């Protein structure tokens, strides 16, 4: 079976940021519970456009061994499409289109 890109749907953003990670980790030491402190930590980074959350709930520059990855959406708040590349019935890749111009 060949690779196919399919649209999974879209999601709303109200913070100009998107996070990707296993939600079970966010049950414990959730850095987003204290939004002000989270934003302070993010702004202290060399490049606040992307970051990661450690297993201890701290905001990090490096994504190695992270439990959650955070990225600036580039255009701020809005609704963003999510595409998946499916091969033999399995998701192989996820693409989030922040600029609204999805290329097949």
C-alpha positions in Angstrom: 0.0 0.0 0.0 1.3 3.5 -0.8 1.7 6.4 1.5 -1.3 8.7 1.7 -1.7 12.1 3.3 -5.0 12.5 5.1 -6.5 15.4 7.0 -7.1 14.5 10.6 -8.9 17.7 11.5 -8.0 21.0 13.0 -7.5 22.4 16.5 -7.9 25.9 18.0 -5.0 27.9 19.5 -5.5 30.7 22.0 -1.9 31.2 23.2 0.1 31.3 20.0 1.7 28.0 21.0 1.1 24.3 20.3 2.3 21.4 22.4 2.8 17.8 21.4 3.2 15.1 24.0 1.6 12.2 25.9 -1.2 13.7 27.9 -0.7 11.2 30.8 2.5 13.1 31.7 0.7 16.4 32.0 -1.4 14.9 34.8 1.7 15.2 37.1 3.8 18.3 37.5 1.8 20.1 34.8 3.8 23.3 33.9 0.7 24.8 32.3 -1.2 25.0 35.7 0.8 28.2 36.5 0.5 29.9 33.2 2.3 33.1 34.3 5.4 31.1 35.5 5.3 29.0 32.4 5.4 32.1 30.2 8.3 33.5 32.3 10.3 30.3 31.8 9.6 30.3 28.1 10.7 34.0 27.7 14.0 33.2 29.6 15.1 30.8 26.8 17.5 31.8 24.1 14.8 31.1 21.4 11.3 31.1 22.9 9.8 29.9 19.6 10.3 26.3 20.6 11.0 24.5 23.8 10.3 21.3 25.7 9.0 20.2 29.0 11.2 18.0 31.2 9.9 15.0 33.2 10.2 17.4 36.2 7.9 19.9 34.6 10.5 22.5 33.8 10.8 24.4 30.5 13.9 23.4 28.5 15.8 24.6 25.4 16.6 21.0 24.4 13.9 18.5 23.2 16.0 15.5 24.2 14.2 13.2 26.7 11.3 15.7 26.8 7.8 14.7 27.8 6.2 17.5 25.8 7.4 19.7 22.9 6.2 23.3 22.5 6.3 25.4 19.3 5.3 28.9 18.4 2.6 28.8 15.7 4.2 31.6 13.8 0.9 33.4 13.2 -0.5 33.3 16.8 -4.0 32.3 17.7 -6.3 30.6 15.2 -7.4 27.2 13.9 -4.7 24.9 12.4 -5.1 21.9 10.1 -3.4 18.6 11.1 -2.4 16.1 8.4 -1.1 12.6 8.8 1.0 10.4 6.4 -0.4 6.9 6.6 1.4 3.9 5.3 -0.1 0.4 5.5 -2.8 1.7 7.8 -0.3 3.3 10.3 0.4 6.9 11.0 4.0 7.6 10.0 4.2 11.3 10.2 2.1 14.3 11.5 2.1 17.7 9.9 0.6 20.8 11.4 0.0 23.6 8.8 0.5 26.9 10.6 0.4 29.1 7.4 -2.9 27.7 6.0 -1.3 26.5 2.7 -1.2 22.7 2.9 0.8 21.1 0.1 0.1 17.6 -0.9 
